[in-house]
């Protein structure tokens, strides 16, 4: 969805999704972006069916790029991807699976699009039960509870 920039905080927040990919291995991405390959946060469901990539790119520069392995993407899973200056983390099904304590976030007003794609291709093929964007970075306790 475009035109929701006033609802998205570009400097900190959480991308939350409860979803499963199709069993054909098509995968795809779920993102918050400006619609370009220069500014985005995404969870990319790799076609292998067992790997998720959590990535943040600001002004064309990668700030975080983490592989989360050994996840059956075809099952319903809950993901929360927190982004905040020098404070990135990913929770899956109640457990923190990745962190990064170094990296920038976006200038105010940059992010304005929530999509079932990366904003530049990689459409998501699957079933989405919940999709939410929080305009503040939640605590680890809140993220664990949200994804449990």
C-alpha positions in Angstrom: 0.0 0.0 0.0 1.3 3.4 -1.0 0.6 6.8 0.6 0.8 5.7 4.2 4.0 7.6 5.1 2.3 9.5 7.9 1.7 6.1 9.6 5.2 4.8 9.3 8.1 6.0 11.4 11.3 6.0 9.3 13.7 6.3 12.2 12.4 3.4 14.3 9.7 0.7 14.3 8.7 -2.9 13.8 7.6 -4.8 10.8 5.4 -7.7 12.1 4.1 -10.5 9.9 2.4 -13.8 10.5 2.6 -15.8 7.3 3.5 -18.9 5.4 4.8 -19.3 1.8 3.3 -21.6 -0.8 4.8 -25.1 -0.9 6.1 -24.6 -4.5 9.2 -22.7 -3.3 8.2 -19.3 -4.8 9.0 -17.3 -1.6 9.2 -13.5 -2.0 9.5 -10.4 0.3 7.4 -8.4 2.7 8.7 -4.9 3.1 8.4 -1.3 4.3 10.1 1.0 1.7 10.0 4.1 -0.4 9.3 1.9 -3.4 12.9 1.8 -4.6 15.9 -0.5 -4.1 17.6 2.3 -2.2 15.5 2.5 1.0 13.8 -0.6 2.4 13.4 -3.0 5.3 12.4 -6.5 4.2 11.9 -10.1 5.2 12.7 -12.1 2.2 11.4 -15.7 2.1 14.1 -17.5 0.1 12.8 -20.0 -2.6 14.8 -22.7 -0.8 11.9 -22.8 1.7 14.2 -22.9 4.8 15.9 -19.4 4.8 14.6 -15.9 5.6 16.8 -12.9 4.9 16.3 -9.8 7.1 17.7 -6.7 5.4 17.9 -3.0 5.9 19.2 -0.7 3.1 19.4 3.1 3.7 20.4 5.4 0.8 21.6 2.3 -1.2 23.9 1.2 1.7 23.3 -2.1 3.5 22.9 -1.5 7.2 21.8 -5.1 8.1 21.8 -8.3 6.1 21.2 -11.4 8.2 20.2 -15.0 7.1 17.8 -16.8 9.4 18.2 -20.5 8.7 16.2 -23.7 9.5 12.7 -22.3 9.3 10.0 -24.1 7.4 8.5 -21.2 5.5 5.5 -23.2 4.5 4.3 -23.3 8.1 2.6 -20.4 9.7 5.3 -18.4 11.5 5.3 -15.0 13.4 8.2 -12.6 12.6 9.0 -9.2 14.1 11.8 -7.1 12.6 12.8 -4.2 14.8 14.7 -1.3 13.3 16.2 1.6 15.3 19.5 3.4 15.1 22.2 0.9 16.1 19.5 -1.6 17.3 18.2 -4.1 14.9 16.7 -7.5 15.8 14.5 -10.3 14.5 12.2 -12.5 16.5 10.6 -15.6 15.2 7.9 -17.5 17.1 8.8 -15.9 20.4 12.6 -16.2 20.2 15.2 -13.6 19.2 17.1 -15.1 16.3 19.2 -12.2 15.0 20.6 -8.9 16.3 22.8 -6.2 15.0 24.0 -3.3 17.1 25.5 -1.1 14.3 23.6 0.6 11.6 21.7 3.7 10.6 18.0 4.1 9.9 16.2 6.4 7.5 15.7 10.2 7.5 12.2 11.3 8.6 9.5 10.7 6.0 11.5 8.3 3.8 9.4 5.2 4.3 5.9 5.4 2.8 5.0 2.0 1.4 4.1 -1.4 2.9 4.2 -4.2 0.4 3.9 -7.9 -0.2 7.0 -7.5 -2.3 10.4 -5.7 -2.0 9.2 -2.6 -3.7 11.4 -3.5 -6.7 10.3 -7.0 -7.6 10.3 -10.2 -5.5 6.5 -10.5 -5.0 5.4 -12.6 -2.0 3.6 -15.8 -2.8 1.9 -17.2 0.3 -0.7 -16.7 3.0 -0.6 -13.7 5.3 -2.6 -14.0 8.5 -1.4 -10.7 10.0 0.7 -7.8 8.7 1.4 -4.8 11.0 3.9 -1.9 11.2 4.5 -0.3 14.6 5.8 3.3 14.6 8.0 2.7 17.6 10.7 0.1 18.4 9.2 -2.4 20.9 11.2 -3.9 23.7 12.6 -7.4 23.5 9.9 -8.6 26.0 7.1 -7.1 23.8 8.6 -8.6 20.7 8.8 -12.1 22.3 5.2 -11.8 23.4 4.0 -10.5 20.0 5.6 -13.4 18.2 4.7 -16.2 20.7 
